[in-house]
Amino acid sequence: MAPRRRDINPTAPPDYEPCISEVEERIIPATSKENLIEDDGSFKLKKELGLMDGVGIIVGIIIGSGIFVSPKGVLQFSGSVGVALIVWAVSGLLSLVGALCYAELGTLIPRSGGDYAYIYEAFGPLPAFLFLWVTLLVILPTSNTVMALTFATYIIKPAFPNCDVIPQVPVKLLAAVVICFLTWLNCTNVKWAKTVQGVFTAGKVLALSLIIGAGVYHLAAGNTKNYDNIFYNTNWSVTGISTAFYQGLFSFAGWNTLNFVVEEVREPYKTLPRAIAISLPIVTLIYFLTNVAYFAVLDTDEILSSNAVALSFSSEVLGVVAYAMPLFVALSTFGSLNGLIFACSRLFFVGAREGHLPQVLALISTKSFTPVPALVFQGIMTLCMLGTSDTMVLINYVSFSESVFVFMSISALLWLRYKEPNRKRPIKVWLWVAILFFVVSIFLVVFPVVERPVELGVAIGICLAGVPVYLLCVKQAGKSVRFSAFMGKVTSVCQLLCTGLPEEQQEEVLAEQQSHE
């Protein structure tokens, strides 16, 4: 077989190397090994994602429950319909700018892992590990948990029509079931996972198209009174407008998720930027027109008093179809959760491959060509988060942490432009575009600190707690013979359980990667 990939991080413990030869023959017969090797002489995750798959991942993850449930945040802080619509449109354009910057990063550094790979390349292993640490503890488990709980709440809601507060036990049980099911699906077959993603993305776009169509019909019938004096009661304060933009920008969260799986994208130099260029305008247009429809049917007081704007809208204009709206919301979050599980599990896979997580998480199933241990690990972390009582506080931690690491990734882009100006860049955005989003990133980091200093102080503390973990568990781990032997045994067992092998690449591919470290 082709030479095995050595960790780029030289401090990583060699915990799986000794055990591979001991269990490899028990996982796959020697006569069939060549069937697992790619045409370029490597054993790795397969490139199964095309352009439409990429569009489905980005659109499907961005459009979650928010646009159905509670878009009132932008209106609440902007004060008027006119400014709210402007905020939605500008937020979409700014997200497109950020996504184009990530297209340059994704083609400059064509490795899965997204922000982790870019921060590692520009600033070294410690900042990259801190991103991995915060993502592992807070960002991904919380995001997945909120999606799963929202799905469960809207599926169960019809069973408790007269209850203002739905019992949490059945909600959490159903959320746990859907997490386990989607984890199993992604472990079993990439094609199944991307098919589910495509179907549910189409379903949520269809649901929003229904809302948009009903709103346009309502306007065409002459019901335009809500658009009289649309800038009335605008909150022109800096805090108000800033908060409205903060709400709008985070409604587009997920535009960088395709970068997490770039190694599985066919022709990434073409597919990644094209998927971004298609997805963000689609989402921006859908979000803008959906809000136009909401404002056509509901006045500002009705929107501000509703915790589920899409349900209030549907009860006004959709008649019997209104009863299907909770199902649309649930299916939307189901698709978003599937996309998050698929894309973000690759972060743990890449982190383990670089030596920042146990090497068992870098195993690839020889049956399904999926990172089964990384997917299972992510599922377990999400299930643990279901026991948290206050997810709203965690969401604030997530928002701030994501902003910090997006800022670091954009800083990496500018730093690499300065440090390596002659390095080949298949996609190169205009410098002013990168600087514009750099300024936006600064705003997203600084503004929450002013608004919620205590909560974000805790978030910073969680991040800094990763420093001693890095020093003890990464830098020093390779020096402990007992620890390395223990991890080797764990990896051997997991290899047999999931019939997994570590990624293998050609020597010249590895040499090219190491030359950039």
Rosetta blueprint (number, residue, H / E / L):
1 M L
2 A L
3 P L
4 R E
5 R L
6 R L
7 D L
8 I L
9 N L
10 P L
11 T L
12 A L
13 P L
14 P L
15 D L
16 Y L
17 E H
18 P H
19 C H
20 I H
21 S H
22 E H
23 V H
24 E H
25 E H
26 R H
27 I H
28 I L
29 P L
30 A H
31 T H
32 S H
33 K H
34 E H
35 N H
36 L H
37 I L
38 E L
39 D L
40 D L
41 G L
42 S L
43 F E
44 K L
45 L L
46 K L
47 K L
48 E L
49 L E
50 G L
51 L H
52 M H
53 D H
54 G H
55 V H
56 G H
57 I H
58 I H
59 V H
60 G H
61 I H
62 I H
63 I L
64 G L
65 S L
66 G H
67 I H
68 F H
69 V H
70 S L
71 P L
72 K H
73 G H
74 V H
75 L H
76 Q H
77 F H
78 S H
79 G L
80 S L
81 V H
82 G H
83 V H
84 A H
85 L H
86 I H
87 V H
88 W H
89 A H
90 V H
91 S H
92 G H
93 L H
94 L H
95 S H
96 L H
97 V H
98 G H
99 A H
100 L H
101 C H
102 Y H
103 A H
104 E H
105 L H
106 G H
107 T H
108 L H
109 I L
110 P L
111 R L
112 S L
113 G L
114 G L
115 D H
116 Y H
117 A H
118 Y H
119 I H
120 Y H
121 E H
122 A H
123 F H
124 G L
125 P H
126 L H
127 P H
128 A H
129 F H
130 L H
131 F H
132 L H
133 W H
134 V H
135 T H
136 L H
137 L H
138 V H
139 I H
140 L H
141 P H
142 T H
143 S H
144 N H
145 T H
146 V H
147 M H
148 A H
149 L H
150 T H
151 F H
152 A H
153 T H
154 Y H
155 I H
156 I H
157 K H
158 P H
159 A H
160 F L
161 P L
162 N L
163 C L
164 D L
165 V L
166 I L
167 P L
168 Q H
169 V H
170 P H
171 V H
172 K H
173 L H
174 L H
175 A H
176 A H
177 V H
178 V H
179 I H
180 C H
181 F H
182 L H
183 T H
184 W H
185 L H
186 N H
187 C H
188 T H
189 N L
190 V H
191 K H
192 W H
193 A H
194 K H
195 T H
196 V H
197 Q H
198 G H
199 V H
200 F H
201 T H
202 A H
203 G H
204 K H
205 V H
206 L H
207 A H
208 L H
209 S H
210 L H
211 I H
212 I H
213 G H
214 A H
215 G H
216 V H
217 Y H
218 H H
219 L H
220 A H
221 A L
222 G L
223 N L
224 T L
225 K H
226 N H
227 Y H
228 D L
229 N L
230 I L
231 F L
232 Y L
233 N L
234 T L
235 N L
236 W L
237 S L
238 V H
239 T H
240 G H
241 I H
242 S H
243 T H
244 A H
245 F H
246 Y H
247 Q H
248 G H
249 L H
250 F H
251 S L
252 F L
253 A L
254 G L
255 W L
256 N L
257 T H
258 L H
259 N H
260 F H
261 V H
262 V H
263 E H
264 E H
265 V E
266 R L
267 E L
268 P H
269 Y H
270 K H
271 T H
272 L H
273 P H
274 R H
275 A H
276 I H
277 A H
278 I H
279 S H
280 L H
281 P H
282 I H
283 V H
284 T H
285 L H
286 I H
287 Y H
288 F H
289 L H
290 T H
291 N H
292 V H
293 A H
294 Y H
295 F H
296 A H
297 V H
298 L L
299 D L
300 T H
301 D H
302 E H
303 I H
304 L H
305 S L
306 S L
307 N L
308 A L
309 V H
310 A H
311 L H
312 S H
313 F H
314 S H
315 S H
316 E H
317 V H
318 L L
319 G H
320 V H
321 V H
322 A H
323 Y H
324 A H
325 M H
326 P H
327 L H
328 F H
329 V H
330 A H
331 L H
332 S H
333 T H
334 F H
335 G H
336 S H
337 L H
338 N H
339 G H
340 L H
341 I H
342 F H
343 A H
344 C H
345 S H
346 R H
347 L H
348 F H
349 F H
350 V H
351 G H
352 A H
353 R H
354 E L
355 G L
356 H L
357 L L
358 P L
359 Q H
360 V H
361 L H
362 A H
363 L E
364 I E
365 S E
366 T L
367 K L
368 S L
369 F L
370 T L
371 P L
372 V H
373 P H
374 A H
375 L H
376 V H
377 F H
378 Q H
379 G H
380 I H
381 M H
382 T H
383 L H
384 C H
385 M H
386 L L
387 G L
388 T L
389 S L
390 D L
391 T H
392 M H
393 V H
394 L H
395 I H
396 N H
397 Y H
398 V H
399 S H
400 F H
401 S H
402 E H
403 S H
404 V H
405 F H
406 V H
407 F H
408 M H
409 S H
410 I H
411 S H
412 A H
413 L H
414 L H
415 W H
416 L H
417 R H
418 Y H
419 K H
420 E L
421 P L
422 N L
423 R L
424 K L
425 R L
426 P L
427 I L
428 K L
429 V L
430 W L
431 L H
432 W H
433 V H
434 A H
435 I H
436 L H
437 F H
438 F H
439 V H
440 V H
441 S H
442 I H
443 F H
444 L H
445 V H
446 V H
447 F H
448 P H
449 V H
450 V H
451 E H
452 R L
453 P H
454 V H
455 E H
456 L H
457 G H
458 V H
459 A H
460 I H
461 G H
462 I H
463 C H
464 L H
465 A L
466 G H
467 V H
468 P H
469 V H
470 Y H
471 L H
472 L H
473 C H
474 V H
475 K H
476 Q L
477 A H
478 G H
479 K H
480 S L
481 V H
482 R H
483 F H
484 S H
485 A H
486 F H
487 M H
488 G H
489 K H
490 V H
491 T H
492 S H
493 V H
494 C H
495 Q H
496 L H
497 L H
498 C H
499 T L
500 G E
501 L E
502 P E
503 E L
504 E E
505 Q L
506 Q L
507 E H
508 E H
509 V H
510 L H
511 A H
512 E H
513 Q H
514 Q H
515 S H
516 H L
517 E L
